[in-house]
Amino acid sequence: MQGNEVTMIVPENGIAARVFPADLARFVAKYYREKGVTVHLGDTVTRIATGSRGGFTVGARAAGPISAEAVIAGLGIVPNVDLALQAGLAVDNGIVVDTLLRTTSPDVYAAGDVARFHNPALDKRLRVEHEDNANTMGRTAGLNMAGADLPYDHLPFFYSDLFDLGYEAVGEVDARLDTVADWKEPFREGVVYYLESGRVRGVLLWNVWGQVDAARALIAEPGPFLADQLRGRLPG
């Protein structure tokens, strides 16, 4: 959109294939190509080196060397828990906190990407690396440090814009779960439900807006749900 040539190297067979159902991930790759992005699927980067005339040379297993002025690597993060370990706090893929966001040392609180908390709607511990969680949890931790005693029961969401498309995602949106797609217009507008043993664990609102709270309420319901019960459940 800024007039630059862009090449993407993606190890899966679609863009965001770990999050989106396979057919949607393949559509997004096709959509990016239509927007002028060169997309190499099922490929991996083997090396990144400084070019002889500046910039970089990116080695890929299948695509071969690619010259670039800038490289952006999406590698994920590892939470920095060194200080917590030194302080003797419980750590399990993040700093373990209770419902008030206290660590195992009750005068120490943790919030944001580094904190692992129990979510009642999913009934499991999570560590979430997104803006909504960081803002909401940080505020709750600050209030609790001031004596508010507010339980953190918020189910975070995240979002992104993909050229003319956009989405909001709530709960566990994991392509390994069972999915039910309810398209108003295939791959352009609709809702994808992620289920485990008939219970809704996550909701992908694809070009659908204003339904995050409704999605949270649905995830909190015990179910079980059949596919036909979910189609039309959230308005597009």
C-alpha positions as CSV (number, residue, x, y, z in Angstrom):
1,M,0.0,0.0,0.0
2,Q,3.1,2.2,0.4
3,G,4.3,1.4,-3.1
4,N,7.0,-1.1,-2.0
5,E,7.6,-4.6,-3.5
6,V,6.8,-7.2,-0.8
7,T,7.7,-10.9,-0.6
8,M,6.3,-13.1,2.1
9,I,7.9,-16.5,2.9
10,V,5.4,-18.6,4.9
11,P,6.2,-22.1,6.2
12,E,2.5,-23.3,6.2
13,N,0.3,-23.8,3.1
14,G,-1.6,-20.6,3.7
15,I,-1.3,-17.3,5.5
16,A,-2.1,-17.5,9.2
17,A,-2.7,-21.2,8.8
18,R,-2.2,-21.9,12.5
19,V,-5.2,-19.6,13.3
20,F,-7.5,-19.7,10.2
21,P,-9.2,-22.8,8.9
22,A,-7.3,-24.2,5.9
23,D,-9.6,-22.9,3.2
24,L,-9.6,-19.4,4.7
25,A,-5.8,-19.4,5.0
26,R,-5.5,-20.4,1.3
27,F,-7.9,-17.6,0.4
28,V,-5.8,-15.0,2.3
29,A,-2.7,-16.1,0.4
30,K,-4.5,-15.8,-2.9
31,Y,-5.9,-12.4,-1.8
32,Y,-2.5,-11.1,-0.9
33,R,-1.2,-12.2,-4.3
34,E,-4.1,-10.3,-6.0
35,K,-2.9,-7.2,-4.0
36,G,0.6,-7.5,-5.5
37,V,2.4,-9.4,-2.8
38,T,4.7,-12.2,-3.8
39,V,3.8,-15.1,-1.5
40,H,5.9,-18.3,-1.2
41,L,4.0,-20.9,0.8
42,G,5.4,-24.1,2.4
43,D,8.9,-22.5,2.4
44,T,11.3,-21.6,5.2
45,V,14.0,-19.0,5.6
46,T,17.5,-20.6,5.9
47,R,19.6,-17.5,6.4
48,I,19.6,-13.7,6.3
49,A,22.9,-12.0,5.3
50,T,24.0,-8.4,4.7
51,G,24.1,-7.8,1.0
52,S,27.3,-6.7,-0.8
53,R,25.8,-3.4,-1.7
54,G,23.7,-2.8,1.4
55,G,20.4,-4.3,2.2
56,F,20.0,-8.0,2.8
57,T,20.0,-11.3,1.0
58,V,17.4,-13.8,2.3
59,G,18.0,-17.5,1.7
60,A,15.0,-19.7,1.4
61,R,14.8,-23.5,1.1
62,A,12.7,-23.3,-2.1
63,A,12.4,-19.7,-3.3
64,G,16.2,-19.2,-3.6
65,P,18.1,-16.0,-2.6
66,I,15.9,-12.9,-2.4
67,S,17.4,-9.3,-2.2
68,A,15.7,-7.0,0.2
69,E,16.1,-3.5,1.6
70,A,14.4,-4.5,4.8
71,V,13.4,-7.7,6.5
72,I,10.6,-8.3,9.0
73,A,10.7,-11.6,10.8
74,G,7.6,-12.9,12.6
75,L,9.2,-15.3,15.1
76,G,6.9,-15.1,18.2
77,I,8.2,-14.2,21.7
78,V,9.6,-16.0,24.7
79,P,8.5,-14.3,28.0
80,N,11.3,-12.8,30.0
81,V,10.9,-14.4,33.4
82,D,14.5,-14.1,34.6
83,L,13.6,-11.6,37.4
84,A,10.7,-13.7,38.5
85,L,12.9,-16.8,38.7
86,Q,15.5,-14.9,40.7
87,A,12.7,-13.8,43.1
88,G,11.5,-17.4,43.6
89,L,8.1,-16.8,41.9
90,A,6.2,-19.7,40.3
91,V,6.8,-19.8,36.5
92,D,5.0,-21.9,33.9
93,N,5.2,-20.5,30.4
94,G,5.0,-17.1,32.0
95,I,4.6,-15.8,35.5
96,V,1.8,-17.6,37.3
97,V,-0.8,-15.3,38.8
98,D,-4.0,-15.8,40.8
99,T,-7.4,-14.3,40.0
100,L,-6.3,-10.9,41.5
101,L,-3.1,-11.0,39.4
102,R,-0.9,-11.7,42.4
103,T,2.1,-13.9,41.9
104,T,3.1,-16.6,44.4
105,S,4.6,-13.7,46.4
106,P,1.4,-11.8,47.4
107,D,3.0,-8.4,47.3
108,V,4.1,-8.8,43.7
109,Y,1.7,-8.6,40.8
110,A,2.2,-9.4,37.1
111,A,0.3,-8.4,34.0
112,G,0.5,-8.4,30.2
113,D,2.3,-10.7,27.8
114,V,4.4,-12.3,30.6
115,A,1.5,-13.3,33.0
116,R,-0.2,-16.7,32.9
117,F,-3.7,-16.5,34.3
118,H,-6.8,-18.6,34.7
119,N,-9.7,-17.6,32.5
120,P,-13.1,-18.8,33.8
121,A,-14.9,-18.9,30.4
122,L,-12.4,-21.3,29.0
123,D,-11.6,-22.9,32.4
124,K,-7.9,-23.0,31.6
125,R,-4.7,-21.0,32.1
126,L,-3.7,-18.6,29.3
127,R,-0.8,-16.4,28.4
128,V,-2.0,-13.8,25.8
129,E,0.3,-11.6,23.7
130,H,-2.2,-9.0,22.5
131,E,-3.1,-5.4,23.1
132,D,-6.5,-5.9,24.7
133,N,-5.2,-8.3,27.3
134,A,-2.2,-6.0,28.1
135,N,-4.4,-2.9,28.6
136,T,-7.2,-4.6,30.5
137,M,-4.9,-6.7,32.7
138,G,-2.5,-3.8,33.4
139,R,-5.4,-1.6,34.6
140,T,-6.8,-4.4,36.8
141,A,-3.4,-5.1,38.3
142,G,-2.9,-1.4,39.1
143,L,-6.4,-1.2,40.7
144,N,-5.7,-4.3,42.8
145,M,-2.4,-3.0,43.9
146,A,-4.4,0.0,45.2
147,G,-6.7,-2.3,47.1
148,A,-9.6,-2.9,44.7
149,D,-9.6,-6.7,44.8
150,L,-11.1,-7.1,41.3
151,P,-11.0,-10.6,39.8
152,Y,-9.5,-10.7,36.3
153,D,-12.1,-12.7,34.4
154,H,-11.7,-10.8,31.1
155,L,-11.6,-13.0,27.9
156,P,-9.2,-11.0,25.6
157,F,-9.7,-10.5,21.9
158,F,-7.3,-9.5,19.1
159,Y,-7.7,-8.0,15.7
160,S,-6.0,-7.2,12.4
161,D,-6.6,-5.5,9.1
162,L,-5.7,-7.3,5.9
163,F,-5.9,-4.7,3.1
164,D,-9.7,-4.2,2.7
165,L,-10.6,-7.0,5.0
166,G,-10.4,-7.2,8.8
167,Y,-11.3,-9.4,11.7
168,E,-11.7,-9.6,15.5
169,A,-10.9,-12.9,17.2
170,V,-12.1,-14.0,20.7
171,G,-10.9,-16.9,22.8
172,E,-9.0,-19.8,21.4
173,V,-8.8,-19.5,17.6
174,D,-6.6,-22.5,16.8
175,A,-6.9,-24.2,13.4
176,R,-6.4,-27.6,15.1
177,L,-9.9,-27.3,16.7
178,D,-13.1,-28.2,14.9
179,T,-14.5,-25.3,13.0
180,V,-17.9,-24.3,11.7
181,A,-18.0,-21.5,9.2
182,D,-21.1,-19.3,8.7
183,W,-20.5,-17.1,5.7
184,K,-22.7,-14.3,4.6
185,E,-20.4,-14.0,1.7
186,P,-17.7,-16.7,1.4
187,F,-14.3,-15.5,2.8
188,R,-15.5,-11.9,2.7
189,E,-18.0,-11.6,5.6
190,G,-19.0,-14.2,8.2
191,V,-18.3,-15.9,11.5
192,V,-16.1,-18.9,12.1
193,Y,-16.7,-20.9,15.4
194,Y,-13.9,-23.0,16.9
195,L,-15.2,-26.0,18.9
196,E,-13.8,-28.7,21.2
197,S,-16.1,-31.5,22.3
198,G,-19.1,-29.5,21.1
199,R,-18.2,-26.4,23.2
200,V,-17.3,-23.1,21.5
201,R,-13.7,-22.2,22.5
202,G,-13.2,-19.3,20.1
203,V,-14.9,-17.1,17.5
204,L,-13.4,-15.4,14.4
205,L,-15.5,-12.4,13.3
206,W,-14.4,-11.9,9.7
207,N,-15.4,-8.5,8.5
208,V,-18.1,-8.6,11.2
209,W,-18.0,-5.8,13.8
210,G,-19.6,-5.1,17.1
211,Q,-20.0,-8.7,18.2
212,V,-17.1,-9.3,20.5
213,D,-19.2,-9.2,23.7
214,A,-21.7,-11.6,22.1
215,A,-18.9,-13.9,21.2
216,R,-17.6,-13.9,24.7
217,A,-21.1,-14.8,26.0
218,L,-21.3,-17.7,23.6
219,I,-17.9,-19.0,24.7
220,A,-19.0,-18.9,28.3
221,E,-22.0,-21.2,27.5
222,P,-21.3,-24.9,28.3
223,G,-23.1,-26.2,25.2
224,P,-22.7,-28.7,23.6
225,F,-23.5,-27.2,20.2
226,L,-24.2,-28.7,16.8
227,A,-23.1,-27.0,13.7
228,D,-26.7,-26.0,12.7
229,Q,-27.2,-24.4,16.1
230,L,-24.3,-22.1,15.5
231,R,-25.2,-20.9,12.0
232,G,-26.9,-17.5,12.4
233,R,-26.2,-17.4,16.1
234,L,-24.1,-14.2,15.8
235,P,-25.4,-11.7,13.3
236,G,-23.1,-10.8,10.4
